């Protein structure tokens, strides 16, 4: 483990959930000085210019209140290559303070196995209690007084405390296969999930939102199913609030991805003039305000987080890691389409692939673990046998030992009669694959938001690196960043915020 160097003595043992309550929880003793709790709000890929546009119109009152009370920065990523401008890379850089060149975490599922010291580990080592509510690509920890919820794409890590696994498994099953109508959870899964929620912070307003959404789908318009994405954020916030209130961590993170999803899928409807391929009138009607809807849901969440922060006298940091912009690369071929295997396990069995585990990652991609390098090589050879009109059906990312990342590379619209070859066998494409009903229209942009709720407003014109976030938070907690190429603390902004 990397050595941790606190500037003062470690936290007093008296600052524990069992002995500190009420107003005295507002500050924690650290070597005779006080440290207020910090909530790090991670809202993936929200765009600075869209926030400013909709704050100005009055559509985002909670964001506006946070903005007016914050030091405002725009961040830049730690990479120049657009292929590495991915949230699972950038958030990992934020949490470890390491650039991509240093940590080399390239895939969504790589972070927990990489072994680098992260912000939660350093703070725990200095005696602080911490919480991680679904932060992307982060490794597991289990410690009394702290909590850890893996991100929805992670199946290698266990949540802590143990009851959180009920929530994680249910959410992961829905997120990883949200487009797959053949992937169904049983009544027992739903019963366990609801039972967990009832005893872990479920609010009346969340129940009302769920019932309203289901009623709209069943009684009015089934096509409104897409709005369910906001319900996950509400349910996850209820769980976060439960542990935030009961454990009172000194540092906690809350991650949400719904806006990133909506921007990737519906920028075309929000800004049709930017695209050559136009949405249909029905798509425009249904999804024209989908991204605004997502931002307004996040606005409610911001209000909820600020209320918790005020009750606990906690500092709030808001970041997005990166943002988005129109995706125009494949407009000349009708826009990028996505196809996904109906049942990946059965398909691998069908073509004779031996594997240990298979995990859906993002959209059209999968990660498969094998018992040996030779099994991985055999699997890659068999997957490479699939083709349409001579074009390979699957592409492979960086191959690493006994692990294989692959995804469907067919980007053009396919007719219902489409055929593909598996070696010498001619089969119907849609017997194995299904089309995801969304044409990619948003891609990553390097700018990100970084707001420190200091109580005073200032917009800093000079952009800062995302690598500056790690040492700034450590500086707040009176800890020097470990030796290495890290960013710089941003003027002790949050150290002095409540002096």
C-alpha positions as CSV (number, residue, x, y, z in Angstrom):
1,X,0.0,0.0,0.0
2,X,1.2,3.5,-0.7
3,X,2.4,5.3,2.4
4,X,-0.1,7.9,3.7
5,X,1.3,11.0,5.3
6,X,-1.2,12.9,7.4
7,X,-0.2,16.5,8.2
8,X,-1.6,16.2,11.7
9,X,-2.5,13.3,14.0
10,X,-5.2,10.8,12.9
11,X,-8.8,11.3,13.8
12,X,-9.7,11.1,17.4
13,X,-11.3,7.8,18.3
14,X,-14.2,9.7,19.8
15,X,-15.3,10.8,16.3
16,X,-17.3,7.6,15.6
17,X,-20.9,7.1,14.7
18,X,-21.6,5.4,18.1
19,X,-20.4,8.3,20.2
20,X,-21.0,11.4,18.1
21,X,-24.5,12.6,17.1
22,X,-26.6,15.6,16.3
23,X,-25.0,19.0,15.9
24,X,-21.6,17.7,17.2
25,X,-21.3,15.6,14.0
26,X,-20.8,18.8,12.0
27,X,-17.1,18.8,12.6
28,X,-14.6,16.0,13.2
29,X,-11.5,16.3,15.4
30,X,-8.2,15.8,13.6
31,X,-5.1,16.7,15.6
32,X,-6.8,19.6,17.4
33,X,-8.2,21.0,14.1
34,X,-11.6,20.5,12.6
35,X,-12.6,18.8,9.4
36,X,-16.1,18.9,8.1
37,X,-17.5,16.0,6.1
38,X,-17.3,16.2,2.4
39,X,-19.8,14.8,-0.2
40,X,-18.4,14.4,-3.7
41,X,-21.3,14.4,-6.2
42,X,-20.3,12.7,-9.4
43,X,-22.8,13.3,-12.2
44,X,-21.3,11.7,-15.2
45,X,-20.8,13.8,-18.4
46,X,-23.1,16.7,-17.7
47,X,-22.2,19.6,-20.1
48,X,-21.1,23.0,-18.8
49,X,-22.8,24.8,-21.6
50,X,-26.1,23.0,-21.2
51,X,-26.1,23.6,-17.5
52,X,-25.5,27.3,-18.1
53,X,-28.2,27.5,-20.8
54,X,-30.9,25.8,-18.6
55,X,-29.8,27.6,-15.4
56,X,-30.3,30.9,-17.2
57,X,-33.8,29.8,-18.3
58,X,-34.9,28.9,-14.8
59,X,-35.2,25.2,-15.6
60,X,-32.5,24.1,-13.0
61,X,-33.0,26.1,-9.8
62,X,-31.0,23.8,-7.6
63,X,-28.0,23.8,-9.9
64,X,-28.3,27.6,-10.1
65,X,-28.2,27.8,-6.3
66,X,-25.2,25.5,-6.1
67,X,-23.5,27.5,-8.9
68,X,-24.0,30.8,-7.2
69,X,-22.5,29.5,-4.0
70,X,-19.5,27.8,-5.6
71,X,-16.0,28.3,-7.0
72,X,-16.5,27.2,-10.7
73,X,-13.9,25.5,-12.8
74,X,-13.9,23.7,-16.2
75,X,-11.7,20.6,-16.2
76,X,-9.6,19.1,-18.9
77,X,-8.8,15.3,-19.1
78,X,-5.4,13.7,-18.5
79,X,-5.4,12.2,-22.1
80,X,-5.1,13.6,-25.6
81,X,-6.1,10.5,-27.5
82,X,-9.9,10.6,-28.1
83,X,-10.1,6.8,-27.8
84,X,-9.0,7.1,-24.2
85,X,-11.6,9.8,-23.4
86,X,-13.9,7.3,-21.6
87,X,-15.6,7.8,-18.2
88,X,-14.2,4.6,-16.7
89,X,-10.7,5.9,-17.5
90,X,-11.3,9.5,-16.4
91,X,-13.1,8.7,-13.2
92,X,-10.3,6.2,-12.3
93,X,-7.8,9.0,-12.8
94,X,-9.8,11.3,-10.6
95,X,-10.0,8.7,-7.8
96,X,-6.3,7.7,-7.9
97,X,-4.7,11.0,-8.9
98,X,-2.8,9.0,-11.6
99,X,-2.9,9.8,-15.3
100,X,-3.9,7.1,-17.8
101,X,-0.2,6.7,-18.8
102,X,0.5,5.8,-15.2
103,X,-2.5,3.5,-14.3
104,X,-3.2,2.0,-17.7
105,X,-6.8,1.1,-16.7
106,X,-8.4,0.9,-20.1
107,X,-11.6,-1.1,-19.6
108,X,-14.7,-0.6,-17.4
109,X,-14.0,-3.7,-15.3
110,X,-10.2,-3.1,-14.9
111,X,-10.2,-0.7,-12.0
112,X,-11.0,-3.2,-9.2
113,X,-8.1,-5.5,-10.3
114,X,-5.5,-2.8,-11.0
115,X,-4.5,-2.4,-7.4
116,X,-3.7,1.3,-7.3
117,X,-4.2,3.2,-4.1
118,X,-7.4,5.4,-4.4
119,X,-8.9,8.2,-2.4
120,X,-11.1,5.9,-0.2
121,X,-8.0,3.8,0.7
122,X,-5.9,6.8,1.6
123,X,-8.6,8.4,3.8
124,X,-9.4,5.1,5.5
125,X,-5.7,4.7,6.2
126,X,-5.7,8.2,7.9
127,X,-8.6,7.1,10.2
128,X,-11.5,8.6,8.2
129,X,-14.8,6.8,7.6
130,X,-15.7,6.8,3.9
131,X,-18.6,5.9,1.6
132,X,-18.7,5.0,-2.1
133,X,-22.1,4.9,-3.7
134,X,-21.6,3.4,-7.2
135,X,-18.5,5.4,-8.2
136,X,-17.2,4.0,-11.6
137,X,-14.5,1.4,-11.8
138,X,-13.6,1.5,-8.1
139,X,-12.4,-1.5,-6.0
140,X,-14.1,-2.9,-3.0
141,X,-13.5,-2.2,0.7
142,X,-15.2,-3.5,3.7
143,X,-14.7,-1.7,7.0
144,X,-17.0,-0.9,10.0
145,X,-18.4,2.6,9.7
146,X,-17.9,2.8,5.9
147,X,-20.0,1.6,3.0
148,X,-19.2,0.5,-0.6
149,X,-21.7,0.0,-3.5
150,X,-20.0,-1.2,-6.8
151,X,-21.0,0.5,-10.0
152,X,-23.8,-1.3,-12.0
153,X,-21.3,-2.8,-14.5
154,X,-19.1,-4.4,-11.9
155,X,-19.8,-8.1,-10.9
156,X,-16.3,-8.9,-9.4
157,X,-16.8,-6.9,-6.2
158,X,-19.0,-7.4,-3.2
159,X,-20.9,-4.6,-1.6
160,X,-20.4,-3.6,2.0
161,X,-22.2,-3.8,4.4
162,X,-23.5,-7.2,3.0
163,X,-27.2,-6.2,2.7
164,X,-26.2,-3.7,-0.1
165,X,-25.5,-6.7,-2.3
166,X,-29.3,-7.2,-2.7
167,X,-29.5,-3.7,-4.2
168,X,-26.4,-4.1,-6.3
169,X,-27.3,-7.4,-7.9
170,X,-30.8,-6.2,-8.9
171,X,-29.6,-2.9,-10.3
172,X,-26.7,-4.5,-12.2
173,X,-29.0,-7.1,-13.8
174,X,-31.2,-4.3,-15.1
175,X,-28.5,-1.9,-16.2
176,X,-26.3,-4.5,-18.0
177,X,-29.3,-6.0,-19.9
178,X,-31.6,-3.0,-20.0
179,X,-32.2,-3.4,-23.8
180,X,-32.7,-7.1,-23.7
181,X,-36.4,-8.2,-23.4
182,X,-35.3,-11.8,-22.9
183,X,-33.4,-11.0,-19.7
184,X,-36.0,-11.2,-16.9
185,X,-35.8,-11.1,-13.1
186,X,-38.0,-13.4,-11.1
187,X,-40.7,-12.4,-8.5
188,X,-38.2,-13.4,-5.8
189,X,-35.7,-10.9,-7.0
190,X,-38.2,-8.2,-6.9
191,X,-39.4,-9.2,-3.5
192,X,-35.9,-9.1,-2.0
193,X,-35.2,-5.8,-3.7
194,X,-38.4,-4.1,-2.3
195,X,-37.8,-5.6,1.1
196,X,-34.3,-4.1,1.1
197,X,-35.5,-0.7,0.0
198,X,-38.2,-0.5,2.7
199,X,-35.6,-1.0,5.4
200,X,-32.9,1.1,3.8
201,X,-34.3,4.6,3.3
202,X,-37.1,4.3,0.7
203,X,-38.9,7.6,0.6
204,X,-42.6,8.2,-0.1
205,X,-41.8,10.5,-3.0
206,X,-39.7,7.8,-4.6
207,X,-42.6,5.3,-4.3
208,X,-45.0,7.9,-5.8
209,X,-42.6,8.4,-8.7
210,X,-42.3,4.7,-9.4
211,X,-46.1,4.3,-9.3
212,X,-46.6,7.3,-11.6
213,X,-44.1,5.9,-14.1
214,X,-45.6,2.4,-14.1
215,X,-49.1,3.9,-14.4
216,X,-48.1,6.0,-17.4
217,X,-46.5,3.1,-19.2
218,X,-49.4,0.7,-18.6
219,X,-52.4,3.0,-18.9
220,X,-51.2,5.8,-21.2
221,X,-48.1,5.2,-23.4
222,X,-45.8,2.2,-23.2
223,X,-43.2,4.1,-25.2
224,X,-42.5,6.2,-22.1
225,X,-40.5,3.3,-20.7
226,X,-37.3,5.3,-21.3
227,X,-38.1,7.6,-18.4
228,X,-37.4,4.7,-16.0
229,X,-33.7,5.7,-16.1
230,X,-34.5,8.4,-13.6
231,X,-36.0,6.0,-11.1
232,X,-32.6,4.3,-10.6
233,X,-31.1,7.6,-9.5
234,X,-33.9,8.2,-7.0
235,X,-33.7,4.7,-5.5
236,X,-29.9,4.9,-5.3
237,X,-30.2,8.2,-3.6
238,X,-32.5,6.8,-1.0
239,X,-30.0,4.1,-0.2
240,X,-27.2,6.7,-0.1
241,X,-29.1,8.9,2.2
242,X,-29.8,6.0,4.5
243,X,-26.1,5.2,4.9
244,X,-25.1,8.8,4.9
245,X,-27.4,9.5,7.9
246,X,-26.7,6.2,9.8
247,X,-22.9,6.0,9.3
248,X,-22.0,9.7,9.0
249,X,-18.9,9.2,6.8
250,X,-16.3,11.9,6.7
251,X,-16.0,11.5,2.9
252,X,-18.6,10.0,0.5
253,X,-19.2,9.8,-3.2
254,X,-22.4,9.5,-5.2
255,X,-22.3,8.6,-8.9
256,X,-25.1,8.8,-11.4
257,X,-25.0,8.0,-15.1
258,X,-28.5,8.6,-16.5
259,X,-27.8,11.9,-18.2
260,X,-24.8,10.4,-20.0
261,X,-27.0,7.7,-21.3
262,X,-29.7,10.1,-22.5
263,X,-27.1,12.3,-24.2
264,X,-25.6,9.4,-26.1
265,X,-29.0,8.3,-27.3
266,X,-31.0,11.5,-27.9
267,X,-28.7,14.5,-28.8
268,X,-30.1,14.0,-32.3
269,X,-33.6,14.9,-31.1
270,X,-32.4,17.8,-28.9
271,X,-30.3,19.4,-31.7
272,X,-31.6,18.1,-35.0
273,X,-30.0,20.8,-37.0
274,X,-26.5,19.4,-36.2
275,X,-27.2,16.0,-37.9
276,X,-27.5,14.8,-41.4
277,X,-29.7,11.8,-40.4
278,X,-32.9,13.2,-39.1
279,X,-35.2,11.7,-36.4
280,X,-38.7,10.8,-37.3
281,X,-41.5,13.0,-36.2
282,X,-42.5,10.4,-33.6
283,X,-38.9,10.2,-32.2
284,X,-38.7,14.0,-32.1
285,X,-42.0,14.2,-30.2
286,X,-41.0,11.5,-27.7
287,X,-37.3,12.4,-27.1
288,X,-37.0,16.0,-28.0
289,X,-36.8,17.0,-24.3
290,X,-35.2,13.8,-23.1
291,X,-31.9,15.4,-22.2
292,X,-33.6,18.3,-20.5
293,X,-35.7,15.8,-18.5
294,X,-32.5,14.1,-17.4
295,X,-30.9,17.4,-16.3
296,X,-34.1,18.3,-14.4
297,X,-34.0,14.9,-12.6
298,X,-30.4,15.7,-11.6
299,X,-31.5,19.1,-10.4
300,X,-33.8,17.4,-7.9
301,X,-31.0,15.2,-6.8
302,X,-28.7,18.2,-6.3
303,X,-31.4,19.7,-4.1
304,X,-31.6,16.5,-2.1
305,X,-27.8,16.3,-1.7
306,X,-27.5,19.9,-0.6
307,X,-30.2,19.3,2.0
308,X,-28.2,16.4,3.5
309,X,-25.0,18.5,3.3
310,X,-26.7,21.4,5.2
311,X,-28.1,19.1,7.8
312,X,-24.6,17.6,8.4
313,X,-22.7,20.8,7.8
314,X,-20.9,19.0,5.0
315,X,-18.9,20.5,2.1
316,X,-20.1,19.6,-1.4
317,X,-17.9,19.1,-4.5
318,X,-19.6,18.5,-7.9
319,X,-17.8,17.1,-10.9
320,X,-18.6,15.5,-14.2
321,X,-15.2,14.2,-15.4
322,X,-16.0,15.1,-19.0
323,X,-19.0,16.1,-21.1
324,X,-20.6,15.4,-24.5
325,X,-21.1,16.9,-28.0
326,X,-22.9,15.8,-31.2
327,X,-21.6,12.5,-32.7
328,X,-21.3,12.9,-36.5
329,X,-18.8,10.3,-37.5
330,X,-21.2,7.9,-39.1
331,X,-23.9,10.2,-40.5
332,X,-22.9,9.3,-44.1
333,X,-24.0,5.7,-43.5
334,X,-27.2,6.5,-41.6
335,X,-25.7,6.9,-38.1
336,X,-24.1,4.3,-35.9
337,X,-26.4,1.4,-35.1
338,X,-25.9,-1.1,-32.2
339,X,-26.5,-4.8,-32.1
340,X,-26.3,-7.1,-29.1
341,X,-26.4,-10.8,-28.5
342,X,-29.7,-12.1,-27.2
343,X,-28.2,-14.6,-24.8
344,X,-24.5,-14.3,-24.6
345,X,-24.0,-17.5,-22.5
346,X,-26.0,-19.7,-24.8
347,X,-24.3,-18.2,-27.8
348,X,-20.8,-18.9,-26.5
349,X,-21.9,-22.5,-25.7
350,X,-23.4,-22.9,-29.2
351,X,-20.1,-22.0,-30.9
352,X,-18.1,-24.2,-28.5
353,X,-16.4,-21.5,-26.4
354,X,-15.2,-22.6,-23.0
355,X,-15.2,-19.8,-20.4
356,X,-15.3,-19.1,-16.7
357,X,-17.4,-15.9,-16.6
358,X,-19.0,-13.6,-19.1
359,X,-20.1,-10.1,-18.2
360,X,-21.9,-7.4,-20.3
361,X,-20.1,-4.1,-20.1
362,X,-21.3,-1.2,-22.3
363,X,-24.0,-1.3,-25.0
364,X,-22.7,-3.9,-27.4
365,X,-19.6,-5.2,-25.5
366,X,-18.7,-8.1,-23.3
367,X,-15.9,-9.2,-21.1
368,X,-15.1,-12.9,-20.8
369,X,-12.7,-14.6,-18.4
370,X,-11.0,-17.9,-19.3
371,X,-9.1,-20.5,-17.3
372,X,-6.0,-20.0,-19.5
373,X,-4.5,-18.0,-22.4
374,X,-5.0,-20.9,-24.7
375,X,-8.7,-21.0,-24.0
376,X,-8.9,-17.2,-24.7
377,X,-7.0,-17.7,-28.0
378,X,-9.4,-20.5,-29.0
379,X,-12.5,-18.3,-28.1
380,X,-11.1,-15.3,-30.1
381,X,-10.6,-17.6,-33.1
382,X,-14.2,-18.9,-33.0
383,X,-15.7,-15.4,-32.5
384,X,-13.6,-14.1,-35.4
385,X,-15.4,-16.7,-37.7
386,X,-18.6,-14.7,-37.7
387,X,-19.1,-12.3,-40.6
388,X,-21.6,-10.4,-42.7
389,X,-20.8,-9.8,-46.3
390,X,-17.2,-10.5,-45.5
391,X,-17.1,-8.0,-42.6
392,X,-16.2,-9.4,-39.2
393,X,-19.1,-9.3,-36.8
394,X,-17.0,-8.9,-33.7
395,X,-14.1,-6.7,-32.9
396,X,-11.6,-7.1,-30.0
397,X,-10.2,-4.5,-27.6
398,X,-6.8,-4.9,-26.0
399,X,-6.3,-8.5,-25.2
400,X,-4.9,-9.1,-21.7
401,X,-4.0,-12.6,-20.6
402,X,-7.0,-14.8,-20.0
403,X,-9.5,-12.0,-20.4
404,X,-11.1,-11.0,-23.7
405,X,-13.1,-7.8,-24.4
406,X,-15.2,-7.9,-27.6
407,X,-18.3,-6.3,-29.2
408,X,-20.4,-6.3,-32.3
409,X,-18.8,-4.1,-35.0
410,X,-21.8,-4.0,-37.3
411,X,-22.7,-0.3,-37.4
412,X,-25.1,-0.1,-40.4
413,X,-28.8,-0.8,-40.4
414,X,-29.5,-4.5,-41.2
415,X,-32.7,-5.8,-42.8
416,X,-34.8,-8.4,-41.1
417,X,-33.6,-10.9,-43.7
418,X,-29.9,-10.3,-42.9
419,X,-27.7,-13.4,-42.9
420,X,-24.3,-14.0,-41.4
421,X,-21.7,-16.7,-41.7
422,X,-20.3,-18.7,-38.7
423,X,-17.4,-20.4,-40.5
424,X,-19.1,-22.3,-43.3
425,X,-22.6,-22.1,-41.8
426,X,-25.1,-19.6,-43.1
427,X,-27.5,-18.4,-40.4
428,X,-30.1,-15.6,-39.8
429,X,-28.4,-12.6,-38.1
430,X,-31.3,-11.7,-35.9
431,X,-31.7,-15.2,-34.5
432,X,-28.5,-14.4,-32.5
433,X,-28.6,-10.6,-32.3
434,X,-31.2,-7.9,-31.6
435,X,-31.1,-4.2,-32.6
436,X,-30.8,-1.6,-29.8
437,X,-33.4,1.0,-30.6
438,X,-31.1,4.0,-30.4
439,X,-28.8,5.6,-33.0
440,X,-25.8,7.0,-31.2
441,X,-25.9,10.8,-31.4
442,X,-23.7,12.0,-28.5
443,X,-19.9,11.5,-28.0
444,X,-17.5,12.5,-25.3
445,X,-16.1,16.1,-25.1
446,X,-13.0,16.8,-22.9
447,X,-14.5,19.7,-20.9
448,X,-15.9,18.8,-17.5
449,X,-17.5,20.7,-14.6
450,X,-15.9,21.1,-11.2
451,X,-17.7,23.2,-8.6
452,X,-16.7,23.7,-4.9
453,X,-19.5,24.9,-2.7
454,X,-17.5,27.4,-0.8
455,X,-20.3,29.8,0.0
456,X,-19.0,32.4,-2.4
457,X,-19.2,32.5,-6.2
458,X,-16.3,32.9,-8.6
459,X,-15.9,31.6,-12.1
460,X,-12.3,30.7,-12.8
461,X,-11.4,31.3,-16.5
462,X,-8.3,29.0,-16.5
463,X,-9.1,25.4,-17.0
464,X,-7.7,22.8,-14.5
465,X,-6.8,19.2,-14.9
466,X,-9.0,16.4,-13.5
467,X,-5.8,15.3,-11.7
468,X,-6.0,18.4,-9.5
469,X,-9.1,17.0,-7.8
470,X,-7.3,14.2,-5.9
471,X,-4.7,16.3,-4.2
472,X,-7.3,19.1,-3.5
473,X,-9.5,16.7,-1.6
474,X,-6.6,15.2,0.3
475,X,-5.4,18.7,1.2
476,X,-8.8,19.3,2.7
477,X,-8.4,16.3,4.9
478,X,-4.9,17.4,6.0
479,X,-3.1,14.6,4.0
480,X,-0.2,15.0,1.6
481,X,-0.7,13.2,-1.8
482,X,1.6,10.1,-2.1
483,X,4.8,10.5,-4.1
484,X,4.3,10.4,-7.8
485,X,3.1,12.6,-10.7
486,X,-0.1,14.0,-9.2
487,X,-1.9,17.2,-9.9
488,X,-1.8,20.2,-7.6
489,X,-4.2,21.3,-4.8
490,X,-6.4,24.1,-6.1
491,X,-5.4,26.9,-3.7
492,X,-6.7,25.2,-0.6
493,X,-10.2,26.3,-1.7
494,X,-12.1,23.7,0.3
495,X,-9.6,23.7,3.3
496,X,-10.4,27.3,4.0
497,X,-14.1,27.3,2.9
498,X,-15.5,27.3,6.4
499,X,-12.6,28.8,8.3
